[in-house]
Every structure is written in structure tokens, then in C-alpha cells.
Amino acid sequence: MPTALEKARQDPESMKAKILHAARKLFGEYGFHGVTTRMIAREVGIDISTLHYHWGDKTDLYEAVITDINEAIREKLVEIERRVRGKSLAVRLEVAIEVMCDYLFSQPEAANLMLLSYFTKNRTEVILDTGMTDHIANIAAAMRLVPSKAEMTPRAHARVLALWNSAINFASGEKLFRRMMGADRETYIAVTKETLKFIMIPAFTRDREENLSHKK
């Protein structure tokens, strides 16, 4: 039998989907403790009883939001892995940065919730961590940072996380950073991508060249 989350995904116009969308937006802005079911119901334009009928309590709804984000992240990591395999290191990094930024800037609440999860771990937020290690290992292997995912190292893990976390911070801090830069959104996103490539590609390339020279 489909879960409430699966039903919401199957029918984006359903009441379940509308509640999920509103909850995701509010949790991303205020966090779990800053949001009430009454706030979510008001955002959708329904009463509390309707919300509880479709999703249960606030924890159930929050867990669905986190699970939805987690699965979307996994899909993006798999996409990166598929697109970079066999390419040069510079191309692999460009693809990773483009895919990460495109997802995070299109889903700013996801970036906010990921940052919140770093500092406030609980039963529901830990879901974001599930499976991430495996996908990050796949990307590291596809980018040839390690010979295979079975030989994953803390250093390679940190390299991939450096890319991911930098993109998360730029996406989550967009309002503040754009104001500081005096940039419109299109310019800000383009500059973010260019900056990440400017910093990461030479660093990763140099790191790989040094590793190869040590093996000779």
C-alpha cells in the first residue's frame, strides 16, 4: 500500500501534496521547532483536522519532508555519478558543481534543512544521513579520487563534501550574500558556480597531479 509521501508524489495536485509543499517551505524557513501544524494549515488554507487526516502529527509530516529531500539528493548524486564517469577530472568537477548548484538553488528550503540538520540532530533529521555515505563514495570513485568505492578514504570523502557543503552554504545564504554582492539572482547563481569551479578545479587537479608524482 502506498505511503502518504508516495501518494503525494503520484498526484502533485492532491491535498497531501499541497500540505507537503507548504510544510517543506515552512520547515525550511523556520525549522522543526519554529513551525506548528496550525501554521501549515493556514498556509494551505485548510483546518487542522484536514491536515491531521492526511499526514498525522507534525513529526510525521516533518519526517516525510526530510525523506523527500533525502531521496531527491540521492537521485542527484546518482546523476552526477552517471554523467562524470570516464570524463576528465576538470569535466567531472564542472558537472558535479553544475548539478549540485542547479538542484540547491531550485530547492532553497532543502539547503536550509540540511544546514539545520548539521546542528540539531534528532530521529527525523538523521534520515538525511542515511545512504549519503554510499553515494558520496560512488562519486569519489567515479571522479577517480579513490580506486573504488570499497577503498574510500576520509580524505576523498572530505573532498566531495567540500563541494557539496560549499554549494549548500551559497544556496542557503543567498538572501544575505546577494545583498552583500549587490547582485540579482541570475548573476549570483552564475558567480557561485564560477567561483566554486575557480577554487575547486585547480585544487583537485593539483592534488591529483601530486598524488600521481608520488607514485612514480
C-alpha positions as CSV (number, residue, x, y, z in Angstrom):
1,M,0.0,0.0,0.0
2,P,1.5,3.4,-1.0
3,T,2.7,5.7,1.8
4,A,1.3,9.2,2.2
5,L,4.6,10.5,0.7
6,E,4.2,8.2,-2.3
7,K,0.6,9.3,-2.8
8,A,1.7,13.0,-2.7
9,R,4.3,12.4,-5.3
10,Q,1.9,10.5,-7.6
11,D,-0.6,13.4,-7.5
12,P,1.1,16.8,-7.2
13,E,-2.4,18.5,-7.2
14,S,-3.7,16.4,-4.3
15,M,-4.3,17.8,-0.8
16,K,-1.5,15.6,0.5
17,A,0.9,17.2,-2.0
18,K,-0.2,20.7,-1.2
19,I,0.3,20.1,2.5
20,L,3.7,18.6,1.9
21,H,4.8,21.5,-0.2
22,A,3.6,24.1,2.4
23,A,5.3,22.1,5.2
24,R,8.6,21.9,3.3
25,K,8.6,25.6,2.7
26,L,7.9,26.5,6.4
27,F,10.2,23.9,7.9
28,G,12.9,25.2,5.5
29,E,12.4,28.7,6.7
30,Y,11.8,28.2,10.5
31,G,13.0,24.7,11.3
32,F,11.0,22.0,13.1
33,H,10.5,23.8,16.4
34,G,9.6,27.1,14.7
35,V,6.6,25.6,12.8
36,T,3.2,24.5,14.1
37,T,0.6,22.4,12.3
38,R,-1.7,25.5,12.6
39,M,0.9,27.5,10.6
40,I,1.0,24.8,7.9
41,A,-2.8,24.5,7.7
42,R,-3.1,28.3,7.4
43,E,-0.5,28.3,4.6
44,V,-2.6,25.7,2.7
45,G,-6.0,27.3,3.6
46,I,-7.4,24.3,5.4
47,D,-8.3,23.4,9.0
48,I,-6.2,21.4,11.4
49,S,-8.4,18.3,11.2
50,T,-7.8,18.1,7.5
51,L,-4.1,18.3,7.9
52,H,-4.1,15.5,10.5
53,Y,-6.3,13.4,8.4
54,H,-3.8,13.5,5.5
55,W,-0.5,13.4,7.4
56,G,-0.9,12.7,11.1
57,D,1.1,14.8,13.5
58,K,3.8,17.4,12.9
59,T,6.6,14.8,13.3
60,D,5.1,12.5,10.7
61,L,4.9,15.4,8.2
62,Y,8.4,16.6,9.0
63,E,9.8,13.1,8.5
64,A,8.1,13.0,5.1
65,V,9.7,16.3,4.1
66,I,13.1,15.1,5.2
67,T,12.7,11.7,3.4
68,D,11.5,13.5,0.3
69,I,14.6,15.7,0.3
70,N,16.9,12.8,1.1
71,E,15.6,10.8,-1.9
72,A,16.0,13.8,-4.2
73,I,19.6,14.3,-3.1
74,R,20.3,10.6,-3.8
75,E,18.9,11.0,-7.3
76,K,21.2,14.0,-7.9
77,L,24.2,12.1,-6.6
78,V,23.4,9.2,-8.9
79,E,23.0,11.6,-11.8
80,I,26.4,13.1,-11.0
81,E,28.0,9.6,-10.8
82,R,26.4,8.6,-14.2
83,R,27.4,11.8,-16.0
84,V,31.0,12.1,-14.8
85,R,32.2,8.5,-15.3
86,G,35.0,8.3,-17.8
87,K,35.4,12.1,-18.2
88,S,38.5,14.2,-17.4
89,L,38.9,15.4,-13.8
90,A,38.1,19.0,-14.8
91,V,34.9,18.0,-16.6
92,R,33.9,15.7,-13.7
93,L,34.2,18.7,-11.3
94,E,32.3,21.0,-13.6
95,V,29.4,18.6,-13.9
96,A,29.3,18.0,-10.2
97,I,29.2,21.7,-9.4
98,E,26.5,22.4,-12.1
99,V,24.2,19.6,-10.9
100,M,24.7,20.4,-7.2
101,C,24.0,24.1,-7.7
102,D,21.1,23.7,-10.0
103,Y,19.3,21.4,-7.5
104,L,20.1,23.5,-4.4
105,F,19.1,26.8,-6.0
106,S,15.9,25.4,-7.3
107,Q,15.1,23.9,-3.8
108,P,16.4,26.5,-1.3
109,E,14.4,25.0,1.5
110,A,16.4,21.8,1.1
111,A,19.7,23.6,1.6
112,N,18.3,25.3,4.7
113,L,17.0,22.0,6.2
114,M,20.4,20.3,5.5
115,L,22.2,23.1,7.4
116,L,19.7,22.8,10.2
117,S,20.3,19.0,10.4
118,Y,24.0,19.6,10.9
119,F,23.4,21.3,14.2
120,T,20.1,19.8,15.5
121,K,20.2,16.0,15.2
122,N,17.1,14.1,16.1
123,R,15.3,10.9,14.9
124,T,13.9,12.5,11.8
125,E,16.8,14.6,10.7
126,V,19.2,11.6,10.9
127,I,17.3,10.3,7.8
128,L,19.2,12.8,5.7
129,D,22.4,10.9,6.5
130,T,21.1,7.5,5.5
131,G,22.6,6.4,2.3
132,M,24.6,9.6,1.7
133,T,27.9,7.9,2.5
134,D,27.4,5.3,-0.1
135,H,26.5,7.8,-2.8
136,I,29.4,10.1,-1.9
137,A,31.7,7.0,-2.2
138,N,30.3,6.3,-5.7
139,I,31.0,9.9,-6.8
140,A,34.5,9.8,-5.3
141,A,35.2,6.6,-7.2
142,A,33.7,8.0,-10.5
143,M,35.9,11.1,-10.1
144,R,38.9,8.8,-9.5
145,L,39.6,10.3,-6.1
146,V,39.8,6.7,-4.9
147,P,40.4,3.4,-6.9
148,S,37.0,2.1,-5.9
149,K,34.2,2.9,-3.5
150,A,35.4,0.0,-1.4
151,E,38.6,1.9,-0.9
152,M,37.0,5.1,0.3
153,T,39.2,7.3,2.5
154,P,38.3,10.2,4.9
155,R,40.3,12.5,2.6
156,A,38.3,11.6,-0.5
157,H,35.1,11.8,1.5
158,A,36.1,15.3,2.6
159,R,36.9,16.4,-1.0
160,V,33.3,15.5,-2.1
161,L,31.8,17.1,1.0
162,A,33.8,20.3,0.3
163,L,32.0,20.7,-3.0
164,W,28.6,19.7,-1.6
165,N,28.8,21.9,1.6
166,S,30.1,24.9,-0.3
167,A,27.1,24.7,-2.6
168,I,24.7,24.3,0.3
169,N,26.1,27.4,2.0
170,F,25.8,29.5,-1.1
171,A,22.2,28.4,-1.7
172,S,21.1,28.7,2.0
173,G,22.8,32.1,2.4
174,E,21.5,33.5,-0.9
175,K,19.5,36.4,0.6
176,L,22.4,37.7,2.7
177,F,25.1,37.1,0.2
178,R,23.2,38.6,-2.7
179,R,22.6,41.7,-0.7
180,M,26.3,41.9,0.2
181,M,27.3,41.5,-3.5
182,G,24.5,43.7,-4.9
183,A,23.7,41.0,-7.5
184,D,20.5,39.8,-9.0
185,R,19.6,36.1,-8.7
186,E,20.8,35.1,-12.1
187,T,24.1,36.8,-11.6
188,Y,24.5,35.4,-8.1
189,I,24.0,31.8,-9.2
190,A,26.3,32.2,-12.2
191,V,29.0,33.7,-9.9
192,T,28.6,31.0,-7.4
193,K,29.2,28.3,-10.0
194,E,32.1,30.1,-11.5
195,T,33.7,30.7,-8.0
196,L,33.3,27.0,-7.0
197,K,34.9,26.0,-10.3
198,F,37.7,28.6,-9.9
199,I,38.6,27.3,-6.4
200,M,37.9,23.6,-6.7
201,I,39.1,22.6,-10.1
202,P,42.7,23.8,-9.7
203,A,42.8,22.4,-6.2
204,F,41.6,19.0,-7.1
205,T,43.7,18.9,-10.3
206,R,46.9,19.9,-8.3
207,D,46.0,17.3,-5.6
208,R,45.7,14.5,-8.2
209,E,49.0,15.5,-10.0
210,E,50.8,15.4,-6.7
211,N,49.4,12.0,-5.9
212,L,50.5,10.7,-9.3
213,S,54.0,12.1,-8.9
214,H,54.4,10.5,-5.5
215,K,53.6,7.1,-7.1
216,K,56.4,7.4,-9.7
